[in-house]
């Protein structure tokens, strides 16, 4: 049996992408739970989504199944889930409007920068920076703590929510500026075909 046929018959070959798709499918159920004030269920569903996010990356590395689809699908799933939750929590009055606006503004800015990089320098890859990863972690923590706060008003939960709010705002701005700096250097240093980027 050849190596190719072994990979084709491997039932775990698409496991990372299936987990990512599962995370996307969890989004509407999570939104419905929040809108219905079923915060216990929404907290559990959000934890499940976080577990799938961790597992798909681990499986992709362990099983050596990193695919181009997965590289694009994973961040899309993260943004779809988090952005939707920020809007829904803002609608419910559980997330400050300024935080949601900052998060959305940053994401829209990154999309525009990515489009500019592709148009000006032909670059499709735009890997997350350390600030970007830290910002995603802070957003995940913030959403989790906001949901937890609806189940418990313990002092440590209140303090953690305040800290997560502040951290998310700071990292959202910092990561947005960092992405802009990276984009500026990539476009200016791109050799292209010998013509300057206009």
N, C-alpha and C positions, 0 to 999 in steps of 0.2 A: 504494500500500500504506500503510495507516494505521500510526501509531506503535504502537498496541496489537498489530496483527498482526505487526509486526517483532519486538516483544518476545516474542510467543508462539512465533515461529519461530527465535528466537535459541538455538542449541544450548548456549550458556554461561549461559543464564538461571538455571538451578538449580545451576551449578557450585559455588558456595560451600557450599550445603547438602549436595551430593553428597560433597564433601570431608569435611564434618563427619561424615556417615554412615559414610564410609570409616574415619575415626578410631575411631568406635565399633566397627566391625567388626574393627579390628586388635586390640582389647583381648583377646579370648579367645586369639588366636594368641600374643600377647605373654605372657600369663599362662602358657600351656602351655610356651613356650620357657624361662621362668624356672624353672618347676617341674621341667623336664627338665634343668636346669643347662646349657642352651644359651645362654650369656650373650653370645656373639658375635652370634647371631641376634637375641636380645632387645634388644641395644643398637641394632642396625640398625633393627629394627621400631619402637623408641621414637623414633629419629631421624626415621623416616618419618612417625610420628604427629605429631611436632613440626613437620615441614615442612607437613603438611596443615593444622595449626592456624594457621600463619603465612599460608599461601596463601588460606585461605577468607576471612580478614579483608581481605586485599589485593584479592581478586577482588570481594568485596562492595562495596568502595569504588570500585574502578576501573570496574566494570561497572554500578555503581549498582543493585545487586540486594540491598539490605538488606531482609530480610523479617522479619515477626514470628516466623515459625517459626525462622529462623536466630538471632534474638536469644535465644530460649529454648533452642534445640538446642545452640548452641556451648558455653555454660557447663556444660550437662548432660554433654556429651561429655567436657569437660575433667575435671569432677569424677568421672565414672564411671571414666575411665581412671586418673587419679591415685590416687583412693581405693582402687581395686582393687589397684593396684601397691603401694601402701603396705602393705596387708594381706598380699599375697603375699610381699613382701620381708621383712616382719616374721615371717611363718610360716617363711621360709627362714633366719631368724636374721641377715639382712643389714640390717635396719632396726630401730633401737631402739624398744622398745614405747612409751616415753614420747612419742616424736615422732609415732608413728601415732595414739596416743590424743589428742594435742593437735590433730592435723589433723582427725580425725573429730569431735572435740568442737566445734571451730570451725564445721565445715560443718553439723553438726546444729543448732548455735545459730543460724546464719544462716538456715537453713530455717525454724526456729521464729519468728525475728524477721520474716521475710518473710510468714509466715502471719498474724502479729499485725498487721503493717502493712495487709495486705489486709482483714482482718476489722474492724480498728478505723478505718482511714482510707480504705479502698477503693483502695489503691495497689497496682498490679500491677508497676510497674517498680521495680527495685532495682538500679541500675547499680553496677558494681564501682568501688571507690575506688582511689586511688593505692596505698594500703597493700595492698589486695586483689590488684591486678595484680602488685605487687612480690612478694607472698607466693606467687602462682601461679608466677611466674618462679623463685623460690627452690626451690619444690617440684619443678619440672621439672628444674632444675639438680641438685638432690639425687638424684633418681631416676637421672638420666643418669650422675652420678659414681659412685653405688653400683654400677650395672651395669658401668661402666668399670673400677672397682676390682677386679672379678672377672676382668678381662682383663689388668690391669697393676697392679703394686704400686709403681710409680714414686713417689718422694717427693712430687712435685707433686700427684699424684692423691690421696694420703693427706691432704695438707694441704687440698686443695680440698674433699674430703669432709667433713673436720672443720669447715671454715668454712661449708659449705652446711648442715650439721646445725644449727649454732648460729644461722645466719641464719634458717633455716626456723622454728625454735622461737620466736625473737624476733618475726618478722613474723607468725607465726600468732596469737600473743597480741595483738600490736599491731593487726592488721587486725580481729580479732574484737571488740576493745574499740571500735575506730573505727566498725564497723558498728552496734554497740549504741548509740553516741552519735548516729549519723545517724538511727537508728530513733526514738530518744527525741525528737529535735528535729522529725522529720517528723510524728510523732503529735501532739505538743504544738502545732505550728504549723498543723496541717491545719484549714481553716475549716469543712469539713463542711457541715452544714445549720443551723449556728447552735447546735447542742447540744454540750456538752463531751464529749470522748471518755472513756468510763469504763473 
